[in-house]
Amino acid sequence: MKAIFIAYNQAYGEEVVDLLEERGQRGFTQWVDIMGRGGARGEPHYGNHAWPTQNYAVLTVVNDDEKADELMEALRERDAMYPELGLRAFLWTVDKMV
C-alpha cells in the first residue's frame, strides 16, 4: 500500500483530482489555499500582493503498488506539460492503516 502526496499550483484547479478519478483512485484528502515555495527553482506561492498565487495539495492512499506507479507516471507527464506551474508528488510506503 502506498501514499501519494501531491503539491501543485492552484492554476491546475481540479485537474489533479480529475486525474485520480479517471484512473479509478476514488479516495483522497485535498487542502486548498496553502502557501509554499519550491526547493530548487520554484517561485513563492504566498497568496499576498507580491506573490499572489497559492498551492493546493492532495493525499491519497493507493492499495495497489502498480497502480501507484501508474499514477506517479501520469503526474510526471502532467508536470512535464506545464513545468512553470510546479507540481510535486511524493510516494510513501504505508505500513498500517486504520
C-alpha positions in Angstrom: 0.0 0.0 0.0 1.3 3.4 -1.0 0.5 7.1 -0.1 1.0 9.8 -2.7 1.2 13.4 -1.5 0.8 15.9 -4.4 1.5 19.6 -4.0 0.6 21.8 -7.0 -0.1 25.3 -8.3 -3.7 26.4 -7.8 -3.9 27.0 -11.6 -4.3 23.3 -12.0 -7.7 23.6 -10.3 -9.4 20.3 -10.2 -7.1 18.7 -12.9 -5.2 16.6 -10.3 -8.4 15.3 -8.7 -9.8 14.6 -12.1 -6.6 12.7 -13.0 -7.0 10.5 -9.9 -10.7 9.8 -10.6 -10.0 9.0 -14.3 -7.6 6.3 -13.1 -10.1 4.8 -10.6 -8.5 6.3 -7.5 -11.5 7.4 -5.5 -10.3 8.3 -2.0 -8.3 11.4 -1.3 -7.9 14.4 1.0 -7.4 17.8 -0.5 -6.1 21.1 1.0 -6.7 24.4 -0.8 -5.1 27.8 -0.5 -1.8 26.7 1.1 1.5 28.5 0.9 4.8 27.2 -0.2 7.9 27.6 -2.3 9.8 25.1 -4.4 13.2 24.0 -3.2 15.2 24.4 -6.4 13.6 26.9 -8.8 10.1 27.4 -7.6 8.7 30.9 -7.1 6.9 31.6 -3.7 3.2 31.0 -3.6 2.2 33.1 -0.6 -1.2 34.5 -1.6 -0.1 38.1 -1.0 0.3 41.1 -3.2 3.9 40.3 -4.1 3.4 36.5 -4.7 -0.3 36.2 -5.3 -0.7 32.5 -6.3 -1.1 29.7 -3.8 -0.9 25.9 -3.9 -3.3 23.0 -3.4 -2.3 19.6 -2.0 -3.8 16.1 -2.2 -3.1 13.0 -0.2 -4.3 9.7 -1.5 -3.7 6.1 -0.3 -3.4 3.5 -3.1 -3.9 -0.2 -2.3 -2.2 -1.5 -5.4 1.6 -0.6 -5.8 1.4 -1.0 -9.6 -1.5 1.5 -9.7 0.5 3.9 -7.5 3.4 3.7 -10.1 0.9 4.5 -12.9 -0.5 7.5 -11.0 3.1 8.8 -10.4 3.8 8.5 -14.1 0.6 10.3 -15.0 1.6 13.1 -12.6 5.1 13.2 -14.1 3.6 13.6 -17.5 1.2 16.4 -16.3 4.1 18.3 -14.7 6.2 18.0 -17.9 3.3 19.6 -19.9 3.3 22.7 -17.6 6.7 22.9 -15.8 6.4 26.6 -15.0 3.3 25.9 -12.8 5.0 23.4 -10.4 3.7 20.0 -9.4 5.5 17.7 -7.0 4.4 14.2 -6.0 5.9 12.1 -3.3 5.3 8.3 -2.9 5.5 6.8 0.6 5.0 3.3 1.8 2.1 2.8 4.2 2.8 0.2 6.8 -0.5 0.3 8.6 -3.9 1.9 8.3 -7.0 2.1 10.5 
